[in-house]
Amino acid sequence: MMRFLSLKGPFCRNCGTSVWRDMTGKTLLQGWWSPLSLVILTPLTLLWNVFTRAKLNKLPPPVPGQPGMQLDPGLPLRKRPAVWGALIPVAWVLFMAFQIARGS
């Protein structure tokens, strides 16, 4: 099963960063589980997220007293447990290399 998630809306920099960190973390954990996703889709999605992040950095900061809820950006992605999902393709390559070496 494959799914593609996106979220559109007017964001301030903090809200956009919060959503970006959550969705990129989910991609790192959940995006590798099919051969097509492992090789093509997840790496392209993560690359696309880098460009999205650059756009988010250009957004204005939140305006105090603005109506509506403002999201907390939370911890940077590199400090979240989801970043360990980046090791999944590395483990897969090592596993395949071991299997090939063992079969020879």
Summary of the structure (lengths in Angstrom):
residues: 104
radius of gyration: 17.3
end to end distance: 33.8
largest distance: 67.0
contacts: 229
relative contact order: 0.19
helix: 64%
strand: 0%
